[in-house]
Amino acid sequence: MTRHSESFADSAHVTRKRFGQHFLRDAGIISRIVQAVDPKPGQRIIEIGPGDGAITLPMLRKAGRLTVIELDRDLVPRIAALCAGTGDVEIINADVLNVDFSALAAEGKLRIVGNLPYNISSPILFHCIDHLDAISDMHFMLQKEVVERMAAAPGSKVYGRLSVMLQLACRVEPLLPVPPEAFRPPPKVDSAVVRLLPLPRGERPIAHQAEIARLVRAAFGQRRKTLSNSLDGLAGVADMEAVGIDPRSRAEQLAPAAFVRLAVHLAGR
C-alpha cells in the first residue's frame, strides 16, 4: 500500500503485512506514474496510502497542494516531515473505506491516486464508485490480475462482477506493468497501473444501480450455472428472453449493457 522514498532511505519504515505494505522504490516507475497523473496547481488531488512518500513528494512539487489518506499512524509524522517546506499537505489518518469522498469534494472534483493494498483493493474500488460524482479521474496501482479483471471483455476467463460494475461506471485504461522488484519488499505478484475515467452521469445507469448490482452479484456468484439457475428468484426465463438474453447462457457471456437491460425491464415489470 505504501512506497519507499529517497528521503527516508537510511531509516526505512518497517513494512506491516496487515496493512498490505509494499514500498515503491523504482525511480523510473515513479516518474512514469507521476507523468501519467500529470498533477497541476489548483487540482484537488487525494492520495490513498502515501506511505513514506515516493509518489507524494513529486506530485506535491507539481501541484503545490495534496490530501493524503494513511491508515498507518506511524507513517503520519514521516509524511509530514518529508513534505515540510514543499507544499500544503493535509494528512487524514483513517481507513479509506470510512472516508467520505463526496465531502472532500466540496472545493471541487477529486483526482484520486493510490497504490492500493491487494487485500482490500476491490472494496476500495467499489467505495470510489459510490462517490463517482465527486471524482474526475483515478490512477491506481493494483495487482496485475485485478487490472486484467477490471478491463476484461465478456467471454474472458477473468471477466466478472468487478469487470461489469466498473465498466458501467468508468472507462478502464491499463497504463503500465510494474514488476515485483520495483517494491520493497517485493510482492509475490506482478502489479500494474490503471486509469479510471468516470463516464458522464447520463451514460451511467444510476437509477437502476441497486438492481444491477443484485443481478450481477447473483449471476457471478454461481458463474458455472446457466442464468436461468443463477438468477432464479430474481429474473425468470421470460424476463431474460424479453431483453434478448439467452437463459441458457452464463454470466461471463453477458456484456455489461445486458445486465442493464434486464434491470430496467424488471423495474418496469
Secondary structure, DSSP 4 states (H G I P E B T S, - for coil): -----GGGTTSPPPP-GGGT--EE--HHHHHHHHHHH---TT-EEEEE--TT-TTHHHHHHHHSEEEEE-S-GGGHHHHHHHHTTTSEEEEE-S-GGG--HHHHGGGS-EEEEEE--GGGHHHHHHHHHHTGGGEEEEEEEEEHHHHHHHHPPTT-TT-SHHHHHHHTTEEEEEEEEE-GGGEESPPSS-EEEEEEEEPPGGGS-GGGHHHHHHHHHHHHHTTTS-HHHHTTTT--HHHHHHTT--TTS-GGGS-HHHHHHHHHHHHT-
